[in-house]
Amino acid sequence: MRRSTPAFSAALLAIALGAPAAAFAEKNIAIKPGLWEVRANSGLLSMIPALPPERMDQLRALASEHGFKLPRIENGAASSRICVTPEMARSNRLPNAYQAESGCSSSDARREGNRLSAEIRCSGDRVRGTGHTDALLQNPESFTGRTSFSGTFDGQPVNEGADISGRWVAASCSEVR
């Protein structure tokens, strides 16, 4: 069953935008430090602009409750800018705050050539279930992939996926600090 509540939308954003961090975190991949834009596209996200203003306010409040700002959502895609410090790039670590705030973690990160994958497990108060991420590192400045999740949100069954992508934007992270 597909859930299209604002609350589940926030949970999906957290999982989808945090998923690439899982895949890159444990393997020796040359990613470029600096400002990155990470996008998640899904059918569920395409419904968000049609939500009444009071529902959008609920969605923003829920995101804030989980410790993050609701990403920009346009044309069925959520985008967020993250900073990859030189230290993170050297240690192949990307920020994963979105996953952590949702009670999610990643494991079993694997790399075959420039293809990456990882498993996602959520055991938070509101989000429970498992997911999977596949990503293709096209070069040190971009990746594409897909993330999926199956479980429950506030006790209701969910089964959702999103196409993900990331691109390096600038050497300076001043925009997100």
Contacts in CASP RR format, 6 or more apart in sequence:
PFRMAT RR
TARGET T0000
AUTHOR 0000-0000-0000
METHOD contacts of the structure
MODEL  1
MRRSTPAFSAALLAIALGAPAAAFAEKNIAIKPGLWEVRANSGLLSMIPA
LPPERMDQLRALASEHGFKLPRIENGAASSRICVTPEMARSNRLPNAYQA
ESGCSSSDARREGNRLSAEIRCSGDRVRGTGHTDALLQNPESFTGRTSFS
GTFDGQPVNEGADISGRWVAASCSEVR
1 156 0 8 1.000
1 157 0 8 1.000
1 158 0 8 1.000
1 159 0 8 1.000
2 44 0 8 1.000
2 158 0 8 1.000
2 159 0 8 1.000
2 160 0 8 1.000
3 153 0 8 1.000
3 156 0 8 1.000
3 157 0 8 1.000
3 158 0 8 1.000
3 160 0 8 1.000
4 44 0 8 1.000
4 47 0 8 1.000
5 153 0 8 1.000
6 48 0 8 1.000
6 51 0 8 1.000
6 55 0 8 1.000
6 56 0 8 1.000
6 58 0 8 1.000
6 59 0 8 1.000
6 62 0 8 1.000
7 58 0 8 1.000
7 59 0 8 1.000
7 62 0 8 1.000
7 126 0 8 1.000
7 153 0 8 1.000
7 154 0 8 1.000
8 44 0 8 1.000
8 153 0 8 1.000
8 154 0 8 1.000
8 156 0 8 1.000
8 158 0 8 1.000
8 160 0 8 1.000
9 44 0 8 1.000
9 45 0 8 1.000
9 48 0 8 1.000
9 59 0 8 1.000
10 59 0 8 1.000
10 62 0 8 1.000
10 63 0 8 1.000
10 66 0 8 1.000
10 70 0 8 1.000
11 102 0 8 1.000
11 126 0 8 1.000
11 127 0 8 1.000
11 153 0 8 1.000
12 40 0 8 1.000
12 42 0 8 1.000
12 44 0 8 1.000
12 45 0 8 1.000
12 149 0 8 1.000
12 160 0 8 1.000
12 161 0 8 1.000
12 162 0 8 1.000
13 40 0 8 1.000
13 45 0 8 1.000
13 63 0 8 1.000
13 70 0 8 1.000
13 71 0 8 1.000
13 78 0 8 1.000
13 98 0 8 1.000
14 66 0 8 1.000
14 68 0 8 1.000
14 98 0 8 1.000
14 99 0 8 1.000
14 101 0 8 1.000
14 102 0 8 1.000
14 104 0 8 1.000
14 127 0 8 1.000
15 98 0 8 1.000
15 99 0 8 1.000
15 102 0 8 1.000
15 104 0 8 1.000
15 120 0 8 1.000
15 122 0 8 1.000
15 127 0 8 1.000
15 131 0 8 1.000
15 147 0 8 1.000
15 149 0 8 1.000
16 40 0 8 1.000
16 42 0 8 1.000
16 78 0 8 1.000
16 147 0 8 1.000
16 161 0 8 1.000
16 162 0 8 1.000
16 164 0 8 1.000
17 38 0 8 1.000
17 40 0 8 1.000
17 71 0 8 1.000
17 78 0 8 1.000
17 80 0 8 1.000
17 98 0 8 1.000
17 164 0 8 1.000
18 38 0 8 1.000
18 96 0 8 1.000
18 97 0 8 1.000
18 98 0 8 1.000
18 99 0 8 1.000
19 99 0 8 1.000
19 106 0 8 1.000
19 118 0 8 1.000
19 120 0 8 1.000
19 133 0 8 1.000
19 135 0 8 1.000
19 147 0 8 1.000
19 164 0 8 1.000
20 38 0 8 1.000
20 94 0 8 1.000
20 133 0 8 1.000
20 135 0 8 1.000
20 143 0 8 1.000
20 145 0 8 1.000
20 164 0 8 1.000
20 166 0 8 1.000
21 93 0 8 1.000
21 94 0 8 1.000
21 95 0 8 1.000
21 96 0 8 1.000
21 99 0 8 1.000
21 106 0 8 1.000
22 96 0 8 1.000
22 99 0 8 1.000
22 106 0 8 1.000
22 107 0 8 1.000
22 109 0 8 1.000
22 118 0 8 1.000
22 120 0 8 1.000
22 133 0 8 1.000
23 106 0 8 1.000
23 109 0 8 1.000
23 116 0 8 1.000
23 117 0 8 1.000
23 118 0 8 1.000
23 133 0 8 1.000
23 134 0 8 1.000
23 135 0 8 1.000
24 31 0 8 1.000
24 92 0 8 1.000
24 93 0 8 1.000
24 94 0 8 1.000
24 109 0 8 1.000
24 116 0 8 1.000
24 135 0 8 1.000
24 137 0 8 1.000
24 143 0 8 1.000
25 92 0 8 1.000
25 93 0 8 1.000
25 94 0 8 1.000
25 96 0 8 1.000
25 106 0 8 1.000
25 109 0 8 1.000
26 92 0 8 1.000
26 109 0 8 1.000
26 118 0 8 1.000
27 92 0 8 1.000
27 109 0 8 1.000
27 110 0 8 1.000
27 111 0 8 1.000
27 116 0 8 1.000
28 92 0 8 1.000
28 111 0 8 1.000
29 92 0 8 1.000
29 111 0 8 1.000
29 116 0 8 1.000
29 137 0 8 1.000
30 89 0 8 1.000
30 140 0 8 1.000
31 84 0 8 1.000
31 89 0 8 1.000
31 92 0 8 1.000
31 94 0 8 1.000
31 137 0 8 1.000
31 140 0 8 1.000
32 84 0 8 1.000
32 89 0 8 1.000
32 140 0 8 1.000
32 141 0 8 1.000
32 168 0 8 1.000
33 84 0 8 1.000
33 85 0 8 1.000
33 86 0 8 1.000
33 88 0 8 1.000
33 89 0 8 1.000
33 171 0 8 1.000
34 83 0 8 1.000
34 84 0 8 1.000
34 85 0 8 1.000
34 89 0 8 1.000
34 168 0 8 1.000
34 169 0 8 1.000
34 170 0 8 1.000
34 171 0 8 1.000
34 172 0 8 1.000
34 173 0 8 1.000
35 81 0 8 1.000
35 82 0 8 1.000
35 83 0 8 1.000
35 84 0 8 1.000
35 168 0 8 1.000
35 169 0 8 1.000
35 170 0 8 1.000
35 171 0 8 1.000
35 172 0 8 1.000
35 173 0 8 1.000
35 175 0 8 1.000
35 176 0 8 1.000
36 81 0 8 1.000
36 82 0 8 1.000
36 83 0 8 1.000
36 84 0 8 1.000
36 94 0 8 1.000
36 166 0 8 1.000
36 167 0 8 1.000
36 168 0 8 1.000
36 169 0 8 1.000
37 79 0 8 1.000
37 80 0 8 1.000
37 81 0 8 1.000
37 166 0 8 1.000
37 167 0 8 1.000
37 169 0 8 1.000
38 79 0 8 1.000
38 80 0 8 1.000
38 81 0 8 1.000
38 82 0 8 1.000
38 164 0 8 1.000
38 165 0 8 1.000
38 166 0 8 1.000
39 77 0 8 1.000
39 78 0 8 1.000
39 79 0 8 1.000
39 164 0 8 1.000
39 165 0 8 1.000
39 166 0 8 1.000
40 77 0 8 1.000
40 78 0 8 1.000
40 79 0 8 1.000
40 147 0 8 1.000
40 162 0 8 1.000
40 163 0 8 1.000
40 164 0 8 1.000
41 76 0 8 1.000
41 77 0 8 1.000
41 162 0 8 1.000
41 163 0 8 1.000
41 164 0 8 1.000
41 165 0 8 1.000
42 76 0 8 1.000
42 160 0 8 1.000
42 161 0 8 1.000
42 162 0 8 1.000
42 163 0 8 1.000
43 76 0 8 1.000
44 160 0 8 1.000
44 162 0 8 1.000
45 73 0 8 1.000
45 76 0 8 1.000
45 77 0 8 1.000
45 78 0 8 1.000
45 162 0 8 1.000
46 75 0 8 1.000
46 76 0 8 1.000
48 56 0 8 1.000
48 59 0 8 1.000
48 73 0 8 1.000
48 76 0 8 1.000
49 73 0 8 1.000
49 74 0 8 1.000
49 76 0 8 1.000
51 59 0 8 1.000
59 70 0 8 1.000
60 70 0 8 1.000
63 69 0 8 1.000
63 70 0 8 1.000
64 70 0 8 1.000
66 101 0 8 1.000
66 102 0 8 1.000
67 97 0 8 1.000
67 101 0 8 1.000
68 97 0 8 1.000
68 98 0 8 1.000
68 101 0 8 1.000
71 78 0 8 1.000
71 79 0 8 1.000
71 80 0 8 1.000
72 78 0 8 1.000
72 79 0 8 1.000
72 80 0 8 1.000
73 79 0 8 1.000
80 98 0 8 1.000
81 169 0 8 1.000
81 175 0 8 1.000
81 176 0 8 1.000
82 94 0 8 1.000
82 95 0 8 1.000
82 176 0 8 1.000
83 95 0 8 1.000
83 173 0 8 1.000
83 176 0 8 1.000
83 177 0 8 1.000
84 94 0 8 1.000
84 95 0 8 1.000
84 173 0 8 1.000
85 173 0 8 1.000
87 93 0 8 1.000
88 94 0 8 1.000
88 95 0 8 1.000
96 106 0 8 1.000
99 105 0 8 1.000
99 106 0 8 1.000
99 120 0 8 1.000
102 122 0 8 1.000
102 124 0 8 1.000
102 126 0 8 1.000
102 127 0 8 1.000
103 122 0 8 1.000
103 123 0 8 1.000
103 124 0 8 1.000
103 127 0 8 1.000
104 120 0 8 1.000
104 121 0 8 1.000
104 122 0 8 1.000
104 123 0 8 1.000
104 124 0 8 1.000
104 127 0 8 1.000
105 120 0 8 1.000
105 121 0 8 1.000
105 122 0 8 1.000
106 118 0 8 1.000
106 119 0 8 1.000
106 120 0 8 1.000
106 121 0 8 1.000
106 133 0 8 1.000
107 118 0 8 1.000
107 119 0 8 1.000
107 121 0 8 1.000
108 117 0 8 1.000
108 118 0 8 1.000
108 119 0 8 1.000
109 116 0 8 1.000
109 117 0 8 1.000
109 118 0 8 1.000
110 116 0 8 1.000
110 117 0 8 1.000
110 118 0 8 1.000
114 136 0 8 1.000
114 137 0 8 1.000
114 138 0 8 1.000
115 134 0 8 1.000
115 135 0 8 1.000
115 136 0 8 1.000
115 137 0 8 1.000
116 133 0 8 1.000
116 134 0 8 1.000
116 135 0 8 1.000
116 136 0 8 1.000
116 137 0 8 1.000
116 143 0 8 1.000
117 132 0 8 1.000
117 133 0 8 1.000
117 134 0 8 1.000
117 135 0 8 1.000
118 132 0 8 1.000
118 133 0 8 1.000
119 130 0 8 1.000
119 131 0 8 1.000
119 132 0 8 1.000
119 133 0 8 1.000
120 130 0 8 1.000
120 131 0 8 1.000
120 132 0 8 1.000
120 133 0 8 1.000
120 147 0 8 1.000
120 149 0 8 1.000
121 129 0 8 1.000
121 130 0 8 1.000
121 131 0 8 1.000
122 128 0 8 1.000
122 129 0 8 1.000
122 130 0 8 1.000
122 149 0 8 1.000
122 151 0 8 1.000
123 129 0 8 1.000
126 153 0 8 1.000
126 154 0 8 1.000
127 152 0 8 1.000
127 153 0 8 1.000
128 151 0 8 1.000
128 152 0 8 1.000
128 155 0 8 1.000
129 149 0 8 1.000
129 150 0 8 1.000
129 151 0 8 1.000
129 152 0 8 1.000
130 149 0 8 1.000
130 150 0 8 1.000
130 151 0 8 1.000
131 147 0 8 1.000
131 148 0 8 1.000
131 149 0 8 1.000
131 150 0 8 1.000
132 147 0 8 1.000
132 148 0 8 1.000
133 145 0 8 1.000
133 146 0 8 1.000
133 147 0 8 1.000
133 164 0 8 1.000
134 145 0 8 1.000
134 146 0 8 1.000
134 147 0 8 1.000
135 143 0 8 1.000
135 144 0 8 1.000
135 145 0 8 1.000
135 164 0 8 1.000
136 143 0 8 1.000
136 144 0 8 1.000
136 145 0 8 1.000
137 143 0 8 1.000
138 144 0 8 1.000
140 168 0 8 1.000
141 167 0 8 1.000
141 168 0 8 1.000
142 165 0 8 1.000
142 166 0 8 1.000
142 167 0 8 1.000
142 168 0 8 1.000
143 164 0 8 1.000
143 165 0 8 1.000
143 166 0 8 1.000
144 163 0 8 1.000
144 164 0 8 1.000
144 165 0 8 1.000
144 166 0 8 1.000
145 163 0 8 1.000
145 164 0 8 1.000
145 165 0 8 1.000
146 161 0 8 1.000
146 162 0 8 1.000
146 163 0 8 1.000
146 164 0 8 1.000
147 161 0 8 1.000
147 162 0 8 1.000
147 164 0 8 1.000
148 160 0 8 1.000
148 161 0 8 1.000
148 162 0 8 1.000
149 158 0 8 1.000
149 159 0 8 1.000
149 160 0 8 1.000
149 161 0 8 1.000
150 158 0 8 1.000
150 159 0 8 1.000
151 157 0 8 1.000
151 158 0 8 1.000
151 159 0 8 1.000
152 158 0 8 1.000
END
